[in-house]
Each structure stands twice: as structure tokens, then as C-alpha cells.
């Protein structure tokens, strides 16, 4: 996926989860944050960030905050933190044959049971669901999910198990919005219930997949599969 007009900025503050104050082009701008998660380890005062300028002149905020450079001893790490991006890049990847076939149908936002899964697909007699999770938390070269407790994420895994038991193929895909990670693992310290649910789903036959992205300030694309350690 490719963004529109991109410009760099310096993060100042985040008064609430929807907006941030960013210095860009010599002005302090109020920007929409395209990620309602905590992102406390990313959005630190002085952090270099990237903004996308909106093409809608009627919007209250002119810019979206889409990426941040995380300072690390081993060197800076560019992280895309747009929470809508993982579904878009997964959809592009799957539609172009990333799953090993080009689906006859790839439909987003499909209800099953009490959940709305990110994708439903059909290919010949096969059919199934994918749930996509964006990963922005990095610790020592390991990508971890979630960065905050997610009861919704646990519910998705439980209903993927039910879908698989009903005869569908089912999978959860962790889209890693940064480069150079060794592997993905559940963040058992932050939310042990999610880790337990993920292991339970894997034992039940739900596929767990991790895809690392190639990240540029104005571009995001699936790059390679990386291991998941449960």
C-alpha cells in the first residue's frame, strides 16, 4: 500500500488516544493518530514521526500520524503504526497469491457467530476465515502481541476454533509493521489470557502466521514470513 503526501515531524504530546501534537514544517499541528492503542514505548516527546496529509479539506485535522522512528541502542527502527494498514496489506498479499493460491472470493469484514472476522475466502471447495492483527511492539528484536490486554482478541481466537470445528479453514495472521524481527511471540506478561488462547487455537488446528513488512515512511508491503514462537 502507498500513502499520499508524506512529511516528517517531531512528536510533542498525545492529549488523548485520537490526537497528537506534532511539530511539522515549523508549526505545531493537531494530528489524528491512526492507532487507538497505547503505543507508550513509541510516542515519546522528541520522537521523529511521519504524517500523511489528508486530501479532505473539510476535516478537522489536516494530518494523520502513520509512522514513528523508535530509538534503540542498536539503531533506529521505523515502525508503521497505522492500525488500518495490516488489513490492507494482508488483503493485497492474499489477493495476489500469497496464501499459495489466488482466492476466487476474498471478502473483508464477514460476520461469523459473535465475531466479525477480517476476511472470508473461497477457493474451489475450500473456504475459511482470517483474522489479522497488527504488531508494533518490539523488544530486543522480538515482535510481541498484544501491547495491551485485548478481550476482543481472545474472543476472535475462540470463535476461530469454533469455525474450524464447523469445517472452515481458520487462521490468525500477525502483520509485523517493522523490519528485521527474529520472530513473533504472544505477550504473556501483558495479557497471558491471549497467549493461552493462541496456544489453544493452534492445538485445535487454527493456523498461526506471521508476516513481516517492508516499511518506508510512505509505503508498506508484505516482505517475508517469520516464525511464531508459542
C-alpha positions in Angstrom: 0.0 0.0 0.0 1.1 3.5 -0.8 0.2 6.7 1.1 -0.3 10.1 -0.3 1.7 13.2 0.6 4.0 12.4 3.5 6.0 14.8 5.6 8.3 14.3 8.7 7.6 15.8 12.1 8.6 15.8 15.8 6.1 14.3 18.3 5.3 16.6 21.3 2.3 15.2 23.1 -0.8 12.9 22.9 -3.7 14.5 24.9 -5.9 11.6 24.2 -5.8 8.4 22.1 -7.2 10.1 19.0 -4.9 13.1 18.6 -1.3 14.1 18.9 0.5 17.4 18.8 3.3 17.3 16.3 5.7 19.9 15.1 5.9 19.9 11.3 7.1 22.5 8.8 7.7 24.9 11.6 4.2 24.7 13.1 2.6 22.8 15.9 -0.1 20.7 14.3 -3.0 18.8 15.9 -2.9 15.4 14.1 -5.2 12.4 14.0 -3.5 9.2 15.4 -4.4 6.2 13.2 -3.9 3.9 16.2 -6.0 3.9 19.3 -3.6 1.6 21.2 -1.3 2.8 24.0 1.9 3.0 22.0 3.6 4.3 25.1 7.0 3.0 24.0 6.7 4.7 20.6 5.1 8.1 21.1 7.7 9.8 23.3 8.4 13.5 23.3 11.0 14.3 20.6 10.4 11.1 18.6 10.6 11.5 14.8 7.2 10.8 13.2 5.7 10.8 9.7 2.4 12.4 8.8 0.1 11.9 5.8 -1.7 15.0 4.6 -5.4 14.5 4.1 -7.0 15.3 0.8 -10.3 16.2 2.5 -10.3 20.0 3.2 -13.4 19.6 5.4 -11.6 17.5 8.0 -10.9 19.0 11.5 -7.3 17.6 11.4 -5.2 18.1 8.3 -2.8 15.2 9.0 -2.7 11.6 10.1 0.2 10.3 12.2 1.1 7.0 10.5 4.7 6.1 11.4 7.3 6.7 14.1 11.0 6.1 14.4 11.8 4.2 17.6 15.2 5.0 19.1 17.2 1.9 20.1 20.8 1.2 21.2 21.4 -0.9 18.0 19.9 1.8 15.8 16.6 3.5 15.0 13.7 1.3 13.9 10.9 2.7 11.6 7.5 1.4 12.7 4.3 1.9 10.8 1.6 2.4 13.4 -1.5 2.8 11.2 -3.9 0.3 12.6 -5.8 0.1 9.3 -2.7 -0.8 7.3 -2.4 -4.5 8.3 -5.7 -5.5 6.8 -4.9 -3.6 3.6 -1.5 -5.2 3.1 -2.8 -8.6 4.0 -5.6 -8.2 1.5 -3.2 -7.2 -1.2 -0.9 -10.1 -0.4 -3.6 -12.7 -0.2 -5.3 -11.5 -3.4 -2.1 -11.8 -5.3 -1.5 -15.4 -4.3 0.4 -15.1 -1.0 -1.6 -17.9 0.5 -0.4 -20.3 -2.2 -3.5 -19.6 -4.4 -5.5 -16.7 -5.8 -8.9 -16.8 -4.0 -12.0 -16.9 -6.1 -13.5 -14.8 -3.3 -11.8 -12.6 -0.7 -14.4 -10.7 1.3 -13.5 -8.4 4.1 -15.4 -7.8 7.4 -17.5 -11.0 7.5 -19.7 -12.0 10.5 -19.5 -15.5 11.9 -21.0 -16.3 15.2 -20.5 -13.4 17.5 -17.4 -12.1 15.7 -16.7 -10.1 12.6 -13.6 -11.6 11.0 -11.3 -9.6 8.9 -11.5 -11.8 5.8 -13.6 -14.7 4.4 -12.3 -16.5 1.4 -13.3 -19.3 -1.0 -11.1 -21.3 -3.4 -12.8 -24.2 -5.1 -14.4 -26.4 -2.4 -12.3 -24.7 0.3 -13.5 -21.8 2.4 -12.2 -20.2 5.5 -11.6 -17.1 7.7 -8.6 -15.0 8.5 -8.2 -12.6 11.4 -5.4 -10.0 11.1 -3.5 -8.5 14.0 -1.1 -5.6 13.5 2.1 -5.8 15.6 4.0 -2.6 16.6 5.6 -3.8 19.9 9.3 -4.7 19.6 11.6 -5.8 22.4 15.2 -6.8 21.6 14.4 -7.9 18.0 11.3 -9.8 19.1 7.8 -8.7 17.9 5.1 -9.2 20.6 1.3 -9.0 20.5 -0.7 -7.6 22.1 0.7 -4.3 23.6 -2.3 -4.0 25.8 -5.0 -6.5 27.1 -7.4 -7.5 24.3 -10.5 -9.3 25.3 -11.7 -8.9 21.7 -8.6 -10.7 20.5 -9.3 -13.7 22.8 -12.9 -13.8 21.6 -11.7 -13.9 18.0 -9.4 -16.8 18.7 -12.2 -18.8 20.5 -14.5 -18.2 17.5 -11.8 -19.2 15.0 -11.7 -22.5 16.9 -15.4 -22.9 16.5 -15.3 -22.1 12.8 -12.6 -24.7 12.3 -14.6 -27.3 14.2 -17.6 -26.4 11.9 -15.5 -27.3 8.8 -13.9 -24.0 7.8 -10.2 -23.4 7.5 -9.3 -20.7 10.0 -6.2 -18.6 10.7 -4.8 -15.7 12.6 -2.1 -13.5 10.9 0.2 -11.2 12.7 1.3 -8.4 10.4 4.5 -7.0 11.8 4.7 -3.3 10.9 8.5 -3.1 11.1 11.6 -4.9 9.7 14.3 -7.1 11.0 12.4 -9.1 13.6 13.6 -12.5 14.6 10.2 -13.9 15.4 6.7 -13.1 16.9 5.5 -14.3 20.2 2.5 -13.7 22.4 3.0 -11.0 25.1 2.2 -13.2 28.1 3.4 -10.5 30.5 0.8 -8.0 29.3 -2.1 -10.4 28.6 -1.5 -14.1 29.5 -5.1 -15.0 28.5 -4.3 -14.1 24.9 -1.2 -16.2 24.8 -3.2 -19.1 26.3 -6.0 -18.7 23.8 -3.5 -18.5 20.9 -1.8 -21.8 22.0 -5.2 -23.4 22.4 -6.2 -22.3 18.9 -3.0 -23.7 17.4 -3.6 -27.0 19.1 -7.1 -27.0 17.7 -5.9 -26.6 14.1 -6.2 -22.8 13.7 -3.2 -21.7 11.5 -0.9 -19.0 13.0 1.0 -17.0 10.5 3.4 -14.0 10.9 4.3 -11.7 8.0 6.9 -9.0 8.3 6.5 -5.9 6.3 9.0 -3.7 4.4 8.5 -0.3 5.8 9.1 3.2 4.3 7.6 6.4 5.6 5.0 6.4 2.7 4.8 2.8 1.8 4.1 -0.6 3.5 4.2 -4.1 1.9 4.4 -7.7 3.0 8.1 -8.8 2.8 8.5 -12.2 4.3 7.2 -14.8 6.7 8.9 -15.1 10.1 8.5 -17.7 12.8 5.9 -17.6 15.6 7.1 -19.0 18.9 4.3 -20.1 21.2 
